[in-house]
């Protein structure tokens, strides 16, 4: 459907769009600091960002479930410096 509408899902474009969504998440969080939180809108922005992450993973054939397990295993043995 996206291709039919003329949207191009290059990795660079997906990364740019993800970056924009992260900025929108930051804006919603900042609103929360000022007492104007809208959790529904924050949820919408989080889903938008997640969608781009999923599309990037699909583009590069990354198994996100396996990647999460691997990263958790790495973090479990990592020495953290504070």
Backbone torsions as a table, in degrees:
resi	resn	phi	psi	omega
1	UNK	NA	-43.4	-178.0
2	UNK	-61.7	-42.6	179.7
3	UNK	-64.7	-38.1	178.1
4	UNK	-60.9	-31.4	-179.1
5	UNK	-87.4	-0.2	177.1
6	UNK	90.1	11.8	177.6
7	UNK	-85.0	135.9	-178.9
8	UNK	-111.5	123.9	-176.6
9	UNK	-102.1	60.7	174.3
10	UNK	-75.4	154.7	177.6
11	UNK	-56.0	-38.7	-179.5
12	UNK	-64.6	-42.8	179.7
13	UNK	-66.4	-43.6	178.7
14	UNK	-61.4	-41.1	178.8
15	UNK	-64.5	-40.6	178.6
16	UNK	-63.8	-45.0	179.8
17	UNK	-65.3	-38.0	176.0
18	UNK	-61.5	-44.2	178.7
19	UNK	-59.1	-42.0	177.8
20	UNK	-62.5	-41.7	179.3
21	UNK	-65.2	-37.5	177.3
22	UNK	-62.7	-37.4	174.8
23	UNK	-62.9	-39.3	178.4
24	UNK	-68.2	-34.6	175.2
25	UNK	-63.9	-45.0	179.2
26	UNK	-60.1	-39.9	178.3
27	UNK	-62.1	-43.8	179.1
28	UNK	-64.6	-39.5	177.9
29	UNK	-64.6	-40.5	178.4
30	UNK	-62.1	-38.5	176.1
31	UNK	-60.3	-38.1	178.2
32	UNK	-63.3	-37.3	178.1
33	UNK	-64.4	-27.3	-178.8
34	UNK	-94.1	8.5	178.7
35	UNK	80.2	13.0	-179.5
36	UNK	-114.4	38.0	-176.2
37	UNK	-65.1	139.9	173.9
38	UNK	-131.7	91.8	-173.6
39	UNK	-64.1	-27.9	177.9
40	UNK	-66.1	-44.5	179.6
41	UNK	-67.2	-38.8	176.1
42	UNK	-60.0	-43.6	177.8
43	UNK	-59.4	-40.9	177.5
44	UNK	-61.0	-43.7	-179.2
45	UNK	-67.7	-38.8	177.4
46	UNK	-62.0	-41.7	178.5
47	UNK	-65.9	-39.9	177.0
48	UNK	-59.0	-45.9	179.9
49	UNK	-64.1	-43.4	179.6
50	UNK	-61.0	-38.8	178.9
51	UNK	-60.2	-42.9	178.5
52	UNK	-67.9	-37.1	176.3
53	UNK	-61.4	-45.4	180.0
54	UNK	-62.8	-40.5	-179.8
55	UNK	-68.1	-37.5	174.9
56	UNK	-64.1	-44.1	178.6
57	UNK	-59.7	-43.1	179.2
58	UNK	-63.1	-42.5	-179.6
59	UNK	-57.4	-40.1	-177.3
60	UNK	-101.1	11.2	178.5
61	UNK	53.4	44.6	177.2
62	UNK	-89.6	125.8	174.8
63	UNK	-82.7	99.4	-174.2
64	UNK	-64.7	-35.1	178.5
65	UNK	-61.8	-46.6	178.4
66	UNK	-66.1	-39.1	-179.7
67	UNK	-63.3	-39.0	177.8
68	UNK	-64.8	-45.8	178.8
69	UNK	-60.1	-45.0	179.8
70	UNK	-62.4	-44.0	-178.6
71	UNK	-66.4	-40.7	177.2
72	UNK	-62.0	-38.8	177.7
73	UNK	-65.4	-41.6	177.0
74	UNK	-61.6	-45.8	-178.8
75	UNK	-65.1	-31.6	-179.1
76	UNK	-66.0	-26.8	-178.5
77	UNK	-104.4	-2.0	-177.3
78	UNK	-74.6	142.8	173.7
79	UNK	-91.7	119.2	-177.0
80	UNK	-93.7	134.0	177.8
81	UNK	-114.6	126.9	-179.2
82	UNK	-112.2	NA	NA
